[in-house]
Amino acid sequence: MERTKSVFVETFGDSPHIRTLDFFLTFIEFDYSKSQIAAELGISRITIEPIWNKLIKGGFLKKIRIIGRAEMYSLNKSNPRVRELLDLNFKFCSSAADEEIEEGKIIAKTNVRSRTAR
């Protein structure tokens, strides 16, 4: 079964705020500008502005550097709430992977049985 949404988004809802957090939780080693995130998520700069401000104010994002006029931000891994979200996201992904492995085993057993019954 192919996933189109992350486990984090499936669990917490497909809102621009959740998708923005999910993006940073997924790509934790890189920094991005508001414009890059808005483009990646398919949302407008007007939509991302209040989300961005809330994430900065909450300490979820931190400014890393400035390139030209673009301020680059990354996930603030020193924030305890961010560390908890990273841990939770890892557990969700691990659980989903375990479920898919089990589904694959069931499908494989079913295929083996149907082949031997012929």
N, C-alpha and C positions, 0 to 999 in steps of 0.2 A: 504494500500500500504506500503510495507516494504522498508525502506531506507537502502542502503548499504554504502552510503557516507554521511558525515555530511553536513548540510546546508552550512556551511562555505566553505567546499571543493567544493560543487556543484556550489556555487556562484563565487568563485575566481579561480577555476581550480585545477586539481588533479596533482600538481607538488610536488616534495619532500619538497620544501620550505614551501608551503601552508600547506601540511600535517603535517610538524613539528610544525608550529605555531598552527594549529588546535589541535594537541595533547596536547600542553601546555595550550591552552585555555580551553580544556575539563577537564583536570586533574590539576587544578590550585593549589590544596593544597599539592601536592607531589613534590618530587625532583627526578631527573633522571640523569643517566650518558649518554654520547653520545652512548655508546654501547647498552644500554637499548632502547633508542629511535630508533636507527637504526634497531634493531631487531623487535621492535613493528611495525615499519612502513614498514618493508621488504625492506630496502635500505642498501647499503653498508656504511661502515665507511668512505670510500673515498668520497662518495656522500654527506654524512652529514657534513663532515669537513668544507667546505666553508660556508655552511648554518649556522652551529653552530657559526662559527667565526663572521659572519654578524649579527646574533641575539644577540651575546654578545656585539659586538661593538656598535650596535644600542640601547643597554640598555634594550632589550626585555627579556633577561635571566640574572640571577645573580647566582654566585656560592654560595651554601649554606653550604656545608661541603665536607670533603674528607673522603672516606672510603677505606682504603688500598691505592691503586693507582688510584682509580676512583674518579674523581671530580663530585660532584652532583650539578645539577642546577635546578632552578625552575623559573617560570614566575616572572618577576619583576613587581609586582602589583603597585609599587610606580611610575612607568613610566607613564606619561600622555597618551602616545600613546597606551600603553598596556591597560589602563583603558578604552580608547575609543574602542579598539578592543573587549574587554570583553563586553562592552555595546552593540556594534554592533552585536556581536555573539548572545547575549541574545535576541535582537530584531529579528534577523533572525530565531532563534529557536522558539520564541514565534509566529511569523508569520506563520511558517511552521506547528506548532501545531494547530493553528487556521484553517488553510487550511485543514488539515487532519480531524479535527472535523467536518467542513462543509461537506467534502466529505462523512464522515460517516453518517451524517444526511441525505444527499441525497440518499445514498444507503439504509438506513433504511426506508425512505419514499417509495422508489421504491419497496422494499421487502414487505412492508405493503400493498401497492396498488396491487401488483401481487397476494398476498394471498387472499385479499378480492374480487378480480375479479374472483376467482375460483368458 
